Amino acid sequence: MEGKNTQSGYLLGRSSWESCRLNLQHYLFKEDFGYLLHPSVNTTEKSLIADVGCGTAIWPIQLAKTLPPSVEIHGFDIDLKQAPPPQWLPDNLKLDTLDALAEIPEHLRGKYDVVHLRLFVFVVENDDPMPLIRNMMTMLKPGGYLQWEEYDREGSILKTAIAGQSVQCMVAAMMFPTTLSAASRSQKLSAGWPSRLGQHLQEGGLQLVADEKKVVPDEYLAYQQDVNMVSLEEVSRGWAEEDVARFGDIFQAAEKERANARKGIAFTLRRRLCVAKKPM
Ligand SMILES: C[S@@+](CC[C@H](N)C(=O)[O-])C[C@H]1O[C@@H](n2cnc3c(N)ncnc32)[C@H](O)[C@@H]1O
């Protein structure tokens, strides 16, 4: 499948379309939270910061612009296909490959003042983020900060701009992981762990410093739903043939329904940001 990362089992693609989706999503996160690093995360002129699963590298690129050039930033991903070439990166940003779920190499252990993660919801296995939390703890210095952002589906509702608007097709589209055959269904799609993120971090031995939840405001709901629709389409590329035959047109039907509603149908996903500190 074009742009699909079959080797690592990553559910999303690597096409330009998917990179645009990640970058729009980044701006929506930044707009809603109002910062890249939470104010409780203390940095100095000598801080060493890692962004793990950096995707297009837009977060570390923008962070580099807000911090002194002496701060070093390292972006890691299992696959750097979506990131710009090294020649176009800020001088204090270096990118490298890393499998965040495998054993962390010796030279990255206990090294970072800050580790950042965002949107691992389709990556974490068995609804259990603890192996990832343990690895991120390993990368942190004692007293270092882990900042992590995810979508938290708890309390999400399907919202319509016009009362009584038909939403049948959108409900089918958003429900699809539970309707697919086992061959297509991934346990990563129905993950509930982001709703318990703060608790997981504490269970992992970190001290929770901040736990923020932001509901997408009405003026950005249509853009957020654009992001949601593209991510569903991306995931559907990995479907089994029988599911394509049965459900192949649910996204087109949902888009048509949304167009009829002048884009006034959207899921009210909540953004969640946790900051946790590794004990000294
Ligand atoms: C949904 S994207 C989010 C990208 C970026 N953090 C952002 O917020 O824009 C998830 C990223 O995690 C990366 N990823 C998947 N599995 C990984 C692993 N085992 N180790 C490191 N990165 C991984 C993917 O390649 C992808 O770039």
The ligand as an ORCA input file, in Angstrom:
! r2SCAN-3c Opt
* xyz 0 1
  C       0.347      9.943     14.925
  S       2.047     10.212     14.595
  C       2.402     11.603     15.653
  C       3.614     12.361     15.230
  C       3.995     13.539     16.103
  N       4.283     13.138     17.463
  C       2.917     14.582     16.112
  O       2.265     14.765     17.142
  O       2.717     15.230     15.060
  C       2.848      8.874     15.451
  C       4.334      8.783     15.150
  O       4.887      7.739     15.956
  C       5.829      7.044     15.184
  N       6.023      5.688     15.728
  C       5.253      4.603     15.561
  N       5.746      3.550     16.234
  C       6.890      3.992     16.816
  C       7.863      3.373     17.640
  N       7.754      2.087     18.003
  N       8.920      4.112     18.041
  C       9.046      5.418     17.684
  N       8.144      6.058     16.917
  C       7.077      5.354     16.496
  C       5.234      7.031     13.797
  O       6.211      6.745     12.821
  C       4.647      8.433     13.706
  O       5.570      9.338     13.168
*
